[in-house]
Amino acid sequence: MAGKKKSRPLLTGFVVLGLVATSGYLTLELRKQEEKGVTEVRNVGVLTGVQGQATKAGKTTGEWWTRLENPARSVLRGTDGQVEAVLTDGARFAKLTGPARTFAEPTSTASKVSTTDWVRLMPEPWAKGAEKQKWFKEWYAQYATGTEDDIFAFAFQYVAGAAQKKDARGVVYAGDANFGPLNTSGAEGGDLRLEQSDFYDFLGTPYPFRDGATGSPEAMRARSLDCSGFIRMVLGYRARYPLMSSDTSGDGLPRTANGMARSRQGVDVLPLAGISGQDRPTAIDQLQAGDLVFFKLDTRTGPRLDHVGMVLGHDTEGHLIFVSSREEVNGPTIGDVGGVSRLDGNGYYAKTLRSAKRL
C-alpha cells in the first residue's frame, strides 16, 4: 500500500464509472481472452520423482542436511536426493515439499503455476543446528506430510471467484476480495479505487493489536484488501505471523508495503539499494516461494515503496510469478491486467522490483 498521495482534480462518479467500463473493454480486447473462468487451485499429484520419506518425531529415515549461503540456510534432502525442506536463518517461514498443486486464474491470465512447494510458519526463527532441537522435531513431524492449508492456499481464497468461508461466529474470513471501494470523490490522486483497506476491513470486525491499539473497520471497505492488507491477511491473520498496528507501533509485520520492506523482520533476500530504476536487483536467483517482493510503481509516493506481493513460483512457461492485490483487477491476482505478474524479464513489475524479504 502506498502512502497518501497528492490530490488531483475532482472526478465525478460518472467519470469514474466511465473509466471502469472503458478499462474493462480495452483489457478484454488487448488480452484477447477467449473465455473466462473461476480461479482454480487443483491438486495434481507429485510432478516429478518420488516424494522423500518424512521425519517422524525427530527420527530420520535416511534424510540428510546441507548448508547453503546467500542467504544462509539449511536444506533437508530425502533418500532420493530430492529437497524436502529449505529453512533460512532468521526466518520463520519454511519451504516444504509436498503434493503438487496447480494455481490458475483464467479470469485474467493464461499462466498456471504447478508447484510442489508448501510454505508454512515455524514457531521460532530458524538457526543453524535447529534440526536437533525439540521444537523443530515436533513441528516438522506434524507438517512434513500434512496437506492442511498453507499460505498459498490462504492466498487463493481471496482471488476472483473464491468461495466465502465463515468462522464459528459467522464472520466471513475468506472469499473473493476487492482491492478497495471505487474512488468516486477523486481523492488520493484520482486513482480508480481507494487504498488503505486492511484485513480487519475485509472482516468487518474490530481487531485488537498486541500494542493495545484496535483496528476499526470502515463499512465502505468491507471485503476489501489493498496490497499490504492482503499480505497481512494471509501471513498475519491466517498464518498467525505477528502484526503491527501501524508502521511504527508494536512488533511484527508493519502496515504498509514500505514499512514491510524497510523493517527488520525476517531476512533481506534482495536488499533494498534504492528506489530508482538503476536500483533494480541485477539477479533474482535467490528468490523462492513465499518471499515478499517490493516495488516502486508511483513517483507520487516519493521515497516510499508502494506495492508488495508474494512469490508463488514458476509458471508452465518458466516465468517467476507473484501474487498481489491490485487496483486494476480489483483484488488479489496473478493476472496480466495492468502488467504481467512476472518477476523476470522487462515487464512492468519486473522493472519496478526493488527488494525482497523472507519472513
Secondary structure, 3 states (H helix, E strand, C coil): CCCCCCCCCCCCHHHHHHHHHHHHHHHHHHHCCCCCCCCEEEECCCCCCCCCCCCECCECCCCEEEEECCCCEEEEECCCCCEEEEEEECCCEEEEEEEEEEEECCCCCCCEEEEEEEEEECCCCECCCHHHCHHHHHHHHHHCCCCCCCHHHHHCCCCCCCCCEECCCCCEEECCCECCCECCCCCHHHCCECCCCCHHHHHCCCEECCCCCEECCCHHHCCECCHHHHHHHHHHHHCCCCECCCCCCCCCECCCHHHHHHCCCCEEEECCCCCCHHHCCCCCCCCCCCCEEEECCCHHHCCCCCEEEEEEEECCCCCEEEEEEECCCCEEECCCCCCCCECCCCCHHHHHEEEEEEC
